[in-house]
Amino acid sequence: MTNPYSNNSPLSLLLWNSNGLQNHYHDLHLCLNNRNIDIALITETHLTPNKTLFFPNYSTIRTDHPDGTAHGGAAIFIRNNIKYSISPPTANQSIQSANIQLNINNTDTTIVAAYFPPSNPIDEIILNDFFSSLSKNFVIGGDFNSKHPQWGNNITDTRGRNLLKFITNSNLRTISPLHPTYWPSHQNRNPDILDFFIVSFPPTLQHSILNINELYSDHTAVLLSLNTTTPTNVKPSLARGPISWTKFKDILDNKTILKIPLKNAHDIEVAALKLTNNIQSAIFDSSSNPNKSTKSNNIPKILNEMLAQKRRARARWQSTRHPLDKHALNSISNRLKKEFYKVNSERYEKNITKLQSTNGSLWRKTKNVLKHKELIPPIKLPNNKLAISDLEKSNTFAEYFYEVFKPNNINPPINHLNKINQSLNSALPTSTPPKHFTPNEIKYTISKLKNGKAPGHDLITNNILKQLTNKAILNITHIFNAMLRLSYFPPLWKISTIILVHKPGKPKNTTSSYRPISLLPSLGKLFEKLLLKRLQNISEINKIIPNSQYGFRAHHSTIHPLHRLTDAISSSLELKKYCSGVFLDVAQAFDKVWHNGLLHKLKTNFPAPYYLMLKSYLTHRSFQVNINNSISNQFMINAGVPQGSDLSPLLYLIYTADIPTTSCTILNTFADDTCILATDSDPTITSFKLQHHLNLLENWFTLWKIKINTNKSSHITFSLRPDICPPVKLCNQLLPQTNQVKYLGLILDKRLTWKDHIFDKRKKLNSRLHLLRPLLRSNLNIKLKILIYKMLIFPLWYYGIQIWGNAAPSNIQKIQSFQSICLRTITKSPWFVSNKTLHSDLRINYVNQVTKTAYQKLHKKFSSHSNPNISFLASLHIPDNPPRRLKRKWVRDLLH
């Protein structure tokens, strides 16, 4: 049986010195498609860090010249369906290389595109440093700028002698083409072979090499074919191809047995495993192998004809070296380039006109424009070695997260620990059994599941759950009710698969720069959703969550704590008071939740059956890390609530529900984002109030093993005066004092002018417009362009406008000018068309109108809100209703 995740066809490696890749982009694009190239090794790319270049269906790995200018450099373009990992590159004055690692015939092999600039000498030390960074088996394709008869040159130079000496001493081999690859334009210089391969792989590996004439700069290309087996990067799926849902339902009904014992934990485990296996096998059996359709060459006939003319002209010039033949070659090359540009433009416009918002094509296009897949580079290990392969990386991250998913190394007082242990070991009070789930309840919950969500380790997706038969849903109902009755969550549904999301602005080669996202089995998450409704109902009735907590709660949003915060600041500014604020950063808040502490609070607040169910849910959980389908070993989770779980937000809110408050400060929390404010006319008293609250929090943090990043926390004084409040401490460390702070997505400066926030927004908007400008300038239907603006640009500046929309007109104008630029780009309007006409014809409101409408809509909902902190915002004036001494607007002025 053949492995569906491996490629048994020869691996084709293209080697070419492009002498400036951007000038030959179309030529390489044609060659990649016509020759079905697997890997292209390109040297002398002449790319700089601010230039992007990629080919459809290929991933790009590149190394530019270290001085950042447009010369030298190397790049690898590899098909997306080939499984690979990035290896450490070389980037110095003597060598620039792009490196990847493949599994060839079950052996890790490094593939390298290398450029050795002729102006820099190469000696044994330089070569040894370069080759020692590679794996035992490697294939290096490059322009070595070295001459020796060993690889087909007519003469020998010093670089060639040094390189051959190293190759011989290291027992390496060269694979070179029969014909020249370098064709100098000067007639006094002879063509020669500068582009070849240096390899270290078993001699039994069959290969072939030939010169090809499709590509031409001052070098021609070389094609190396290896008879290998390489793993393919296939997305794991239960289905082999298209699924017959009718057949799936019939198979699943035949496999489903309703009369199963569900009397103990073992029975539940067996039933959960049987249900999972039935669904998996039914999907496999009801799917069919996809038809293997060979992609037709969709290159227009005129381009193929011109390409053939170019090959003949190049062959003629290489034979005669006559200036007229060179002129003819350049002429046909320029005509081909123009024709290629024309064909691409027509094809682009044709595809653009087909985009629609109803079938998802528009959003797929914009997603491709805005997001590019980020590759994980080699990860630095504690011993300064590197994890290169995907399996090494996944195990490295798994070991790191195993240490992360432990409680913080904080020692609460012994009497507190004894109290927790006594609480956990005490007898449970009698309680009525929980209400059972009904098949209709489960069916309704399934119907509300979102399509396209990533599945867990069992690969059962939400789409599959929506196709389940009534008999299967009845089987699920029996299992779920048994879980509820016995308070037992099966281990099969407690295994989380972690994928990694890079934290913006962090170095990509360290484990701490990635955020873990847990992918859980869909059946387990279905049970979580059903259980969550019961828990939320109990939480609301018993008022477990404090009014100062705004995160993950129905009818609560980030705007509410921001409004409460700015109300306090604006009141203090009008009263000439000092408003001192502390913004705390909780270290790995969700990942470090102390399980015993959480269970103690759950036992205190929930009936016994729900407590026992949550205890079973939290204990004996395990995880594995997935990087490009390379799965790590499984590790146990000893702390935290899994990110990606439906229950996690509520569990975290319960864990932090008893956070201390004081009467002289204002506390705002949105999940783990914590803000404390104190106001007074005396700066010393203001800091004293703040310090008193911080002292209470410090004791509370110790009791519940919560760690604060004091270096990432901020202390700011909101005032129009030049002096600031005295510093405050937490955990015996002074909190950093700043003039601006970012809280819940808004940047607050000490005078609350919003200037810094609007400047930051304008920068992000400019970047977004730069990416979307080709679409907005195209011949796409104008209604779709407006839709792109409203969905992908407008939300960037709209967020929080109810709070910052009262900024000075000069600041608001920066956003208004940007919107006018966008509308002018969309409509391609000339200079004499006014902005007023554009806004009116396109029915787009000015920023001031948007601000006023948004705030009035928000303010109407305050008075009827169940949270008193929010209903208090319904007043028509800022707190304390101070005299208006400042000539500036506050948010409530938008009501008039």
SVG drawing of the C-alpha trace seen along z (x, -y; Angstrom):
<svg xmlns="http://www.w3.org/2000/svg" viewBox="-36 -77 81 80">
<polyline fill="none" stroke="black" stroke-width="0.4" points="0.0,0.0 1.4,-3.4 1.8,-6.1 -0.7,-8.9 1.6,-11.4 4.7,-10.7 5.8,-11.5 7.4,-8.8 8.1,-10.7 11.6,-12.2 12.4,-15.4 13.3,-18.2 15.8,-20.9 16.2,-24.0 19.4,-26.0 19.8,-29.4 21.7,-32.7 19.0,-35.3 21.2,-38.3 18.3,-40.3 15.2,-38.1 12.6,-40.9 13.6,-41.6 13.1,-37.9 10.0,-37.1 7.8,-36.2 10.5,-33.9 10.9,-32.0 7.1,-31.8 6.7,-30.2 9.5,-27.8 8.2,-26.6 4.8,-25.8 6.1,-24.3 8.7,-22.1 6.7,-21.3 9.7,-22.3 9.6,-21.0 12.4,-23.2 14.0,-26.3 17.4,-27.3 18.0,-30.9 21.2,-32.9 22.0,-36.6 18.4,-37.5 19.3,-41.2 16.3,-41.5 16.2,-43.8 14.2,-43.4 11.4,-45.8 10.8,-43.8 8.4,-40.9 8.3,-38.3 6.4,-35.0 5.0,-32.6 1.6,-30.9 1.7,-27.4 5.2,-27.9 6.7,-28.9 9.6,-31.3 12.7,-31.0 15.3,-33.7 18.5,-35.2 19.3,-38.7 22.7,-40.3 23.6,-41.3 24.2,-45.0 20.5,-45.3 21.3,-46.5 20.2,-45.0 23.0,-42.7 23.9,-39.1 21.5,-37.0 19.9,-33.5 16.3,-32.1 14.5,-28.8 11.0,-28.4 9.5,-25.0 6.1,-23.6 3.5,-23.9 2.7,-20.2 6.3,-19.2 6.9,-18.8 10.0,-20.7 11.5,-22.7 13.7,-25.8 17.4,-25.4 19.7,-28.2 20.8,-30.3 24.3,-31.8 24.5,-35.5 27.9,-37.2 30.1,-39.0 31.6,-35.7 28.5,-33.4 24.7,-34.0 22.6,-30.8 19.0,-29.9 18.6,-26.4 15.7,-24.0 15.6,-20.4 13.7,-17.6 13.3,-13.9 14.7,-12.2 14.4,-8.4 13.7,-8.5 16.9,-10.5 17.1,-14.2 18.8,-16.1 19.6,-19.8 18.8,-21.6 20.8,-24.8 20.8,-27.7 24.2,-29.3 25.9,-32.3 29.6,-32.9 30.4,-36.5 33.5,-36.7 34.9,-39.8 35.3,-38.0 38.0,-35.2 37.0,-31.8 39.4,-29.8 39.3,-26.6 38.0,-28.4 35.1,-30.0 34.2,-26.8 34.4,-24.7 32.1,-27.1 29.6,-26.9 29.6,-23.1 29.6,-22.3 26.3,-24.0 24.6,-21.5 23.3,-18.0 25.2,-14.9 23.4,-14.6 23.0,-17.7 22.6,-19.1 24.1,-22.5 23.2,-24.2 24.9,-27.5 27.0,-29.9 30.4,-29.3 32.4,-31.7 35.1,-29.0 36.9,-27.4 38.4,-24.0 38.4,-21.2 36.9,-18.9 33.5,-20.5 34.1,-21.3 36.1,-24.5 38.9,-25.0 41.1,-26.8 41.8,-26.8 41.7,-29.8 42.6,-30.1 39.0,-29.9 38.6,-26.7 41.7,-25.1 40.6,-26.0 37.1,-24.7 38.3,-21.4 40.7,-20.8 38.0,-21.1 35.6,-18.9 38.3,-16.2 39.2,-16.3 35.6,-16.2 34.7,-13.2 32.1,-15.3 31.1,-15.1 30.2,-17.6 27.5,-17.2 27.9,-19.6 26.2,-20.0 27.9,-19.2 27.5,-22.7 28.4,-26.2 26.1,-28.1 27.8,-31.5 27.6,-33.5 29.5,-36.8 28.4,-39.6 32.0,-40.6 33.4,-38.8 36.9,-38.5 35.5,-36.2 34.6,-32.6 31.4,-30.9 32.1,-28.7 30.5,-26.5 30.0,-28.4 26.7,-26.9 26.8,-23.3 25.9,-21.1 28.0,-19.9 26.4,-16.9 26.7,-14.5 24.3,-11.6 24.5,-7.9 26.0,-6.9 23.1,-4.6 20.8,-7.6 20.2,-7.9 20.2,-11.3 20.5,-13.2 21.4,-16.7 21.0,-18.8 21.2,-22.4 17.9,-24.1 17.4,-27.2 14.1,-28.6 15.8,-31.0 18.5,-33.5 20.2,-36.4 24.0,-36.2 23.6,-32.6 21.5,-29.7 19.7,-27.3 20.5,-23.7 18.0,-21.0 18.9,-18.2 16.5,-15.2 16.7,-12.9 14.9,-9.6 13.7,-9.9 10.7,-9.5 9.8,-12.7 7.0,-13.3 4.2,-15.6 2.6,-18.3 -1.0,-16.9 -3.6,-18.3 -4.8,-15.4 -8.4,-14.5 -10.7,-11.5 -12.0,-11.6 -10.2,-10.3 -12.0,-12.7 -15.7,-13.7 -18.1,-12.5 -21.5,-10.9 -23.5,-12.1 -26.4,-9.7 -24.0,-6.8 -22.3,-8.2 -25.6,-8.3 -26.5,-4.8 -23.1,-3.4 -23.3,-5.3 -26.8,-4.1 -25.7,-0.5 -22.7,-0.9 -24.5,-2.7 -25.8,-0.6 -28.1,-2.3 -28.2,0.4 -24.8,0.0 -23.9,0.1 -23.2,-3.3 -22.9,-2.5 -19.4,-3.5 -16.4,-5.5 -15.0,-2.6 -18.3,-2.2 -18.2,-6.0 -14.7,-5.6 -15.6,-2.6 -18.7,-4.4 -16.9,-7.6 -14.2,-5.6 -16.7,-3.6 -18.7,-6.7 -15.5,-8.4 -14.4,-5.3 -17.8,-4.9 -17.9,-8.5 -14.3,-8.2 -14.8,-4.9 -18.2,-6.1 -16.5,-9.2 -13.7,-7.1 -16.0,-4.4 -18.4,-7.0 -15.7,-9.0 -14.2,-8.2 -10.7,-8.8 -10.6,-12.1 -10.3,-11.9 -6.7,-12.5 -7.0,-15.3 -3.9,-16.5 -3.7,-20.3 -3.6,-21.5 -1.0,-24.1 -3.1,-27.3 -0.3,-29.4 -1.6,-31.2 -0.4,-29.9 1.3,-33.2 3.4,-33.0 4.5,-29.5 5.4,-30.5 7.4,-33.5 9.1,-31.4 10.2,-29.0 11.5,-31.9 13.5,-33.1 15.1,-29.7 16.1,-29.6 17.5,-33.1 19.5,-32.3 20.9,-29.1 22.0,-31.1 23.7,-33.8 25.5,-31.2 26.7,-29.5 27.9,-32.6 28.4,-35.3 27.6,-37.9 26.3,-41.3 23.3,-41.1 22.2,-37.8 22.5,-39.3 20.3,-42.2 17.8,-39.8 17.7,-37.9 17.2,-41.1 14.4,-42.2 12.4,-38.9 13.0,-38.9 11.6,-42.4 8.6,-41.5 8.0,-38.4 8.1,-40.4 5.6,-42.9 3.2,-40.2 3.5,-38.3 2.6,-41.5 -0.4,-42.0 -1.6,-38.4 -1.3,-38.6 -3.1,-42.0 -6.0,-40.6 -6.2,-37.4 -6.1,-39.5 -8.9,-41.8 -10.9,-38.7 -10.5,-37.1 -11.4,-40.3 -14.6,-40.8 -15.7,-37.2 -15.3,-38.0 -18.5,-37.9 -19.4,-38.4 -22.0,-35.6 -19.8,-32.7 -16.8,-33.6 -14.5,-34.3 -14.1,-38.0 -13.1,-37.1 -10.7,-34.4 -9.0,-36.9 -8.7,-39.5 -7.5,-36.9 -4.7,-36.0 -3.8,-39.6 -3.7,-40.4 -2.3,-37.2 0.7,-35.1 1.6,-31.9 4.4,-32.5 7.0,-29.8 8.7,-28.8 12.5,-29.1 14.9,-26.9 14.3,-27.2 17.1,-28.0 17.4,-25.4 18.6,-26.1 22.0,-24.5 22.4,-26.9 21.7,-24.1 18.9,-24.4 15.7,-22.4 15.5,-22.3 13.0,-19.6 9.3,-20.0 9.4,-17.0 12.3,-18.5 10.4,-21.8 7.2,-20.2 8.9,-18.3 10.9,-21.4 7.7,-23.4 5.9,-20.5 8.7,-20.4 8.5,-24.2 4.7,-24.2 4.9,-21.3 6.9,-23.7 4.4,-26.6 1.4,-24.5 2.5,-24.3 1.4,-26.6 3.6,-29.7 6.4,-29.0 4.7,-31.0 4.3,-29.7 1.0,-30.9 0.9,-30.7 0.6,-27.3 -2.7,-28.0 -4.2,-29.0 -2.9,-25.8 -4.4,-23.8 -7.7,-25.6 -7.7,-24.7 -6.9,-21.0 -9.5,-20.8 -12.1,-22.3 -11.2,-19.9 -11.2,-16.8 -14.5,-17.7 -17.7,-15.9 -19.9,-17.3 -23.4,-18.6 -26.4,-16.8 -27.7,-18.2 -30.4,-17.4 -29.1,-15.7 -28.6,-18.0 -31.2,-18.2 -30.5,-15.8 -29.8,-16.8 -32.4,-16.2 -31.7,-15.2 -33.4,-18.4 -31.1,-20.4 -28.0,-18.7 -29.3,-18.9 -30.0,-22.7 -26.5,-23.2 -24.9,-21.3 -26.8,-23.5 -25.3,-26.6 -21.7,-25.3 -19.5,-27.3 -18.2,-25.7 -14.6,-25.7 -13.3,-25.4 -10.1,-23.3 -10.8,-19.8 -9.0,-18.2 -6.8,-15.1 -9.7,-12.9 -10.2,-15.0 -14.0,-15.1 -15.1,-18.5 -18.3,-20.6 -19.4,-20.0 -19.4,-16.2 -21.4,-16.7 -24.1,-18.6 -24.6,-15.5 -25.2,-13.1 -28.4,-11.1 -31.1,-11.1 -29.9,-7.7 -26.3,-9.0 -27.6,-12.1 -29.6,-9.8 -26.4,-7.8 -24.6,-11.1 -27.4,-12.1 -27.1,-8.8 -23.3,-9.3 -23.6,-12.9 -26.2,-12.2 -24.1,-9.4 -21.2,-11.8 -23.4,-14.3 -24.9,-11.6 -21.5,-10.1 -19.6,-13.4 -17.0,-11.9 -15.3,-13.4 -13.6,-10.8 -9.8,-11.2 -10.2,-10.8 -11.8,-14.2 -9.3,-15.8 -6.3,-15.5 -5.6,-18.9 -3.6,-19.5 -1.7,-22.8 -0.9,-24.9 1.3,-28.0 0.5,-31.6 3.5,-34.0 3.3,-37.0 3.8,-40.2 7.1,-41.9 8.7,-38.9 11.8,-37.0 10.7,-34.0 13.5,-31.7 12.5,-31.4 9.8,-29.2 8.4,-32.0 7.5,-34.0 4.5,-31.8 1.0,-31.6 -0.5,-28.1 -4.0,-27.6 -5.6,-24.3 -7.6,-22.4 -10.0,-20.1 -12.2,-17.2 -15.5,-18.5 -17.5,-16.0 -15.9,-17.1 -16.5,-20.8 -20.1,-20.0 -20.5,-18.7 -18.7,-21.9 -21.2,-24.1 -24.1,-22.3 -22.5,-22.4 -21.6,-26.0 -25.2,-27.1 -26.0,-25.4 -23.0,-26.9 -23.6,-30.5 -27.2,-30.3 -26.0,-29.3 -23.3,-32.0 -25.9,-34.7 -28.3,-33.7 -25.7,-33.6 -23.9,-36.7 -20.6,-34.9 -18.9,-37.3 -18.2,-40.8 -19.6,-43.9 -16.0,-45.1 -15.4,-42.2 -16.4,-42.9 -14.7,-40.1 -16.5,-37.1 -19.9,-38.2 -23.1,-38.6 -24.0,-42.3 -20.6,-43.4 -17.8,-44.7 -14.4,-46.5 -16.2,-49.8 -17.8,-49.7 -14.6,-49.6 -13.0,-52.1 -16.0,-54.5 -15.8,-54.1 -12.1,-54.7 -12.3,-57.9 -15.2,-59.2 -13.0,-59.1 -10.1,-60.8 -12.2,-63.5 -13.8,-64.4 -10.4,-64.7 -9.1,-66.9 -12.1,-69.2 -11.7,-69.3 -7.9,-70.0 -7.3,-66.7 -4.6,-64.0 -5.8,-60.7 -3.3,-58.0 -3.7,-54.7 -2.0,-51.3 -2.3,-48.8 -1.2,-45.3 0.1,-42.6 -0.7,-39.1 2.0,-36.6 0.5,-33.7 -2.9,-34.3 -4.8,-31.4 -1.9,-28.9 -0.9,-29.2 -4.3,-28.9 -3.7,-26.9 -6.1,-23.9 -6.5,-23.3 -7.4,-26.9 -9.8,-26.9 -11.5,-23.6 -11.9,-25.2 -13.8,-28.1 -15.9,-25.8 -16.8,-23.7 -17.9,-26.8 -20.0,-28.2 -21.6,-25.2 -23.7,-22.2 -21.9,-19.0 -22.6,-17.3 -21.3,-20.3 -18.2,-20.6 -17.4,-16.9 -17.9,-17.2 -15.5,-20.2 -13.0,-18.4 -13.0,-15.5 -12.7,-18.0 -9.7,-19.7 -7.7,-16.7 -5.5,-14.3 -5.6,-16.5 -2.8,-16.1 -1.6,-17.9 0.6,-17.5 2.1,-20.1 1.4,-20.0 3.8,-21.7 3.1,-21.0 1.5,-17.6 4.6,-16.6 3.1,-15.6 5.1,-15.8 5.0,-13.3 2.1,-13.8 2.6,-15.7 0.4,-16.2 -1.2,-19.6 -0.8,-20.5 -2.2,-24.0 -4.2,-26.4 -7.4,-26.4 -7.0,-25.3 -7.2,-28.2 -9.7,-27.2 -12.1,-25.6 -15.6,-27.0 -15.4,-26.6 -12.0,-28.3 -13.2,-31.9 -15.9,-31.3 -13.5,-29.2 -10.9,-32.0 -13.6,-34.6 -14.6,-32.4 -11.0,-32.0 -10.4,-35.8 -14.0,-36.7 -12.9,-37.5 -10.2,-40.1 -10.0,-42.8 -11.7,-46.2 -11.6,-49.4 -14.0,-52.3 -11.3,-54.9 -10.2,-53.3 -11.9,-52.2 -11.2,-48.7 -11.8,-47.6 -11.0,-44.1 -11.5,-42.5 -10.5,-38.9 -6.8,-39.3 -6.5,-43.0 -6.6,-44.8 -6.7,-48.6 -6.9,-50.5 -7.6,-54.2 -7.3,-56.7 -8.1,-60.4 -7.3,-63.2 -6.2,-66.9 -3.1,-65.9 -0.7,-63.6 0.7,-62.0 -2.7,-61.0 -3.6,-59.7 -0.6,-57.4 -1.4,-56.4 -4.8,-55.2 -3.3,-53.3 -0.6,-51.8 -3.2,-50.6 -5.1,-48.8 -1.9,-47.3 -1.0,-45.9 -4.3,-44.1 -3.8,-42.8 -0.2,-41.6 -1.5,-39.5 -4.3,-38.1 -1.9,-37.3 0.2,-35.3 -2.8,-33.4 -3.8,-32.2 -0.4,-31.9 -0.9,-34.6 2.3,-36.3 2.4,-39.9 4.9,-41.1 6.0,-44.3 8.3,-45.2 5.3,-45.1 2.9,-46.8 2.5,-50.6 1.9,-53.5 0.6,-56.7 -0.6,-60.1 -3.5,-61.7 -3.2,-65.4 -2.8,-68.7 0.0,-69.6 3.6,-68.9 4.3,-67.1 3.3,-63.4 2.2,-61.3 4.8,-59.5 5.7,-56.0 4.0,-52.9 5.3,-49.4 4.1,-45.9 6.0,-42.9 8.7,-45.2 9.3,-46.6 8.6,-50.0 6.1,-50.0 7.4,-51.8 6.0,-55.3 4.9,-56.3 3.2,-59.1 1.0,-56.8 -0.5,-53.4 -2.4,-50.9 -5.5,-49.4 -8.0,-47.2 -6.8,-48.4 -6.8,-52.2 -3.7,-54.3 -4.4,-56.8 -2.0,-59.7 -1.6,-61.6 -3.8,-64.5 -6.4,-62.2 -6.0,-64.0 -6.1,-60.7 -3.3,-62.1 -1.0,-59.1 -3.9,-56.7 -5.0,-58.4 -1.4,-58.6 -1.0,-54.8 -4.3,-54.1 -3.3,-56.1 -0.1,-54.1 -2.0,-50.8 -4.6,-52.1 -1.9,-53.2 -0.4,-49.7 -3.8,-48.1 -4.6,-50.4 -1.2,-49.6 -2.1,-45.9 -5.6,-46.4 -4.8,-49.2 -4.5,-46.9 -8.0,-45.6 -9.5,-49.0 -7.9,-50.4 -9.0,-47.5 -12.1,-47.2 -13.9,-45.3 -17.6,-46.3 -17.7,-49.5 -20.3,-48.0 -17.8,-45.2 -15.0,-47.8 -17.2,-49.7 -17.9,-46.3 -14.1,-45.7 -13.7,-49.1 -16.5,-48.6 -15.4,-45.1 -11.6,-45.4 -10.6,-49.0 -13.5,-50.8 -13.4,-48.5 -9.7,-49.3 -10.5,-52.9 -14.1,-52.4 -13.2,-50.4 -13.6,-52.5 -14.8,-55.6 -17.4,-56.1 -14.6,-56.8 -11.9,-58.6 -14.4,-60.3 -14.4,-63.4 -10.8,-64.2 -9.8,-67.6 -10.9,-68.3 -7.2,-68.4 -6.8,-64.8 -10.1,-63.6 -9.1,-65.1 -6.3,-62.5 -8.9,-59.7 -11.3,-61.8 -8.5,-62.5 -7.7,-58.8 -11.4,-57.9 -11.5,-60.5 -8.3,-59.0 -9.9,-55.5 -13.1,-56.7 -11.1,-58.6 -9.1,-55.4 -12.2,-53.3 -14.0,-55.6 -10.8,-56.7 -12.2,-60.3 -10.2,-63.2 -9.1,-66.1 -12.1,-68.4 -14.6,-66.0 -15.2,-67.1 -15.0,-64.9 -18.5,-66.0 -19.8,-64.6 -17.9,-61.3 -19.4,-60.8 -22.9,-61.7 -22.9,-59.6 -21.4,-56.5 -23.6,-57.1 -20.6,-57.0 -20.9,-59.2 -18.2,-61.5 -16.2,-60.5 -18.0,-63.0 -21.4,-61.6 -20.2,-58.0 -18.9,-59.0 -22.2,-60.7 -24.4,-57.9 -22.3,-55.2 -22.2,-57.0 -25.9,-57.7 -26.7,-54.1 -24.4,-53.0 -25.7,-55.4 -29.4,-54.4 -28.6,-50.9 -26.9,-52.0 -30.0,-52.7 -31.5,-49.2 -28.2,-47.3 -28.1,-44.8 -24.6,-45.8 -24.8,-48.9 -21.4,-50.0 -22.7,-50.2 -26.2,-51.6 -24.4,-54.4 -22.9,-55.5 -26.4,-56.5 -26.1,-59.9 -26.0,-63.0 -22.8,-64.4 -19.4,-63.1 -19.1,-61.9 -19.6,-64.6 -20.9,-67.0 -18.0,-69.4 -18.1,-73.0 -16.9,-72.9 -13.7,-74.9 -11.8,-73.2 -12.5,-74.1 -12.7,-70.6 -15.4,-68.0 -16.1,-64.9 -18.0,-61.9 -21.4,-62.9 -21.2,-66.1 -21.9,-63.8 -25.5,-63.4 -26.3,-67.0"/>
</svg>
